[in-house]
Amino acid sequence: MKYKRILLKLSGESLAGTSGQGFDTAMLALYAAEIKNAVTLGTQVAVVLGGGNIFRGLKGNNIGTDRVQGDYMGMLATVINSLALQSALQSVGVKSKVLSGLAVDPVAERVSGPKAISSLENGEVVILAGGTGNPFFTTDSAAALRGVEIHADVLLKGTRVDGVYTADPEKDPNATKFDTITFDEAYSKGLNIMDMTAFTLCSENNLPVIVFDVHKAGNLQKILNGEQCGTLIRV
């Protein structure tokens, strides 16, 4: 097994499936099955979910919502998604714990690195909700922060494409894929992988990132087995 402890970042939009909002039960089931397989391999799994299927803080500006208030609404959306994933994991017999950057008692305990690590070492999947607990930070930044806090071996960013390309492969048929790229190269090429706060956190703390297609069953297991899957971004 290549990685003992992973931070898995999943977008909220993916949870919505083709509907664009709310929950797609098939997608939740896929996530739960993939995570269960990882746990069965002996991997310690922490998860950070986005909230875009319910509310995105930046979009709140379009309806007159203050940015700070909108970001808190987005953080609460990630708590809802985290509870949904916890329920899906429970249905397949996987123990999990939700920890939150926001105070949302009694739904979830407040997050801390030692608390998360203790749960991981006890065999629980740890779902890290509530973003960073502060406005103006994305869930990518939260994933990077939590990954560093729990001493993850890698941050796995699950997307709908199978890696990082020279351009958007959904728009440019001539786009070519990188198997491996450094943080500096990705920055110099202006590749839109994560926001700069997240990117800098990963780079400065030597936390490699793998961007992969999470919608294809078995991809997570391939990565854990050390097979080439997606794009590796490293120092």
N, C-alpha and C positions, 0 to 999 in steps of 0.2 A: 504494500500500500504506500503510495507516494506521499500522501498528506495525512497527518494524524488529526489535525484540527483545522476546520475550514470556516470561513465566514461566507455564507451564501446570500447574495443580494438579488432580490426578486422584485420586479416592478409591479406596482399595483394595477397598472393597465392590463397586464397579462392575466391577472385574476378574472378580468371581465370577459375574456375570450373575445368572440366576434361581436358581442353586444355593445362593447365600449364602456359599459358601466355596470356596477354591481358585481355579482359573483357568478362565475361559470363553474358549476359543480364538477364538470369533467376536468377542468384545469386544476382545481383544488385537489382532486383525487390524484392527478398526475404528479403534482408537487409532493403530496404525501407519500406516494409510492417511491419516487426518486429519493426522497430523504430517508425513508425506511431502508432502502437498499444500501444507502451510505452508512447508516447506523449499523446495519447487519455486517458490513465490512469491518466495523470497528472504528469508524471515523467519528470524531466529536464534531457535531454540527451546530453552528449558530446561524440564525437567519435574520436578515433585516428586510422588511417589506416596504415598498412604497405605498402611497395612498391615492394614486391618481385615478383609480376606478371609482372613488367616492368624491374626492375634492383635492385640487391642486392649489396650493397657496397663491402662486402667481396669477392664476386665473381669477382669483377673488377680486383682483383689480378691475376686471371687466364688469363686475356687478356692484362696484362701489365699496368693496370690503377693504379695510385698512390692511396693509401688508403684514403687519405683526399679527393681527387677529386672523388673517387668512392663513398664515403659517401655522398658527396653533390649531386651526381647523384641520389643516392637512396632517398635523401630528396626531390628532385624534382619529383621523381616518386610518392611519397606520395601526393604531391600537385595535380598531375594529377588524382590520385585515389579519392582524396577528391572532386575535381570538378565533377567527374563522379557520386559520391554518391549524391552530392548536386543536380545534374540534376535529378537523380532517385527520390529523395525526392520531388523535385518540381513537378514531374509528378503525384505524389499521393497527392498533396496539402499540403505538410509539409514545413513550412518556415525554412530556415537554413542559417547559416553564416559560411564561411570558414575563419579561422584565421591561420596565418602561423608563424612558428618560423624563417623562412627565409624571407627576403625582396623580395616579388614578386609582387609589385604593377604593374598594377592595378588589378591583379587577386584576391589578398586577402590582408586584413589588417594584420599588425603585431600583434601577440598574446600578451595578457597580462591577468593576472588573473582577475582583475576587469572588463575588457572589456568582457571577456568570461562569467563571472557571470551575468553581466548586460543583455547580450543577452539571457542567459538561463532563467532569471527571466522574460524576455519579451516573453517567449514562443517559442523561436527559438532553433532548434537543432544546436549545435555548433560543427563544424568539424575542428579539430585541426591538421593542416598539417605541413609539413616541419620538422618533428622530434623535437629535442631540439634546432635546429638551429646550432648545432655544430657537427663536425665529432667525431667518436669514441663512439657514443652513439646509441643504438638500438632504434627501435620504442617501444619496451617494456619499456625501460627507459623513453622515451618521454611520454608514457601513464601514468606511475607512477608519473612523475614530474607534468604533467598537472592535474592528479587526485588530487594531494596534493594542487596544486595552486587554483583549483576551489572549494576546500573543498567538494569533492565528498563523498558520503556515502559508496561507494563500487566501486572497479574496476572489471569490468566483462570482462574476457578474453575469447572471442569466438574462439573455435578451431573446429577441425573435430572429436575429441573424447569427450566423455561425462563426463570427469573429470580427476582427477589425480590418477594414478595407481602406484603400487609397481614397475612395469616395463612397457615397451611399450606394450600396449594391442594388437597392430597390429602385434607384433613379438612374444610375449609370451602369449599363451592361458591360462596360470596359473596366470597371473597378476590379482591382486585384487584391487578394487577401494576404495579410501578414501572418506567418506562423508564429514568429517571435519578433518583438520590437522593444527597444529600451524606452524608458520614460522620457529621456531627453529627445530621442528621435520622434516620438509621438508628439511631443510638445512643439518641436521645430517644424513638423509637418502640419500642425494645426488640426490634428485628428480629434474629433469630438467623441471622446471615450467616457470621461467623467468630468465633473466640474473641477476647476483648478484647486479648490480647497482639498477635495478628496484626492486628487492626483498628487498634490504636494505631500499630503500626509502619508500616502503609500510610498512615494519615492524616498522621502527623508527617513522613513522607518523601515526601509527595505522589505516592504510587504508586496510581494508579486501579485499581479492581477491577471486572471484569465477571463476573457470575454467569450461566451459560448452560447449555443442555441439550447435554451432550457426546455423548449417545447418538444424536442426529440427525445423520446424515452431511451435511457441508457447512456446518454452523453455524460451525465454526472459520474456514473460508474467508470466510464472510460478515463476520465480525468484522474479519478482516484487511483486507477490502476496504472497510471503513468503513460497512457496512450496519448498521441497527438489529437487534440480536439480543441477547436477554437483558436484564440490568439493569446499568447503569453506576453504580458508586459512586465519588464523587470528593470532593475537598476543597470 
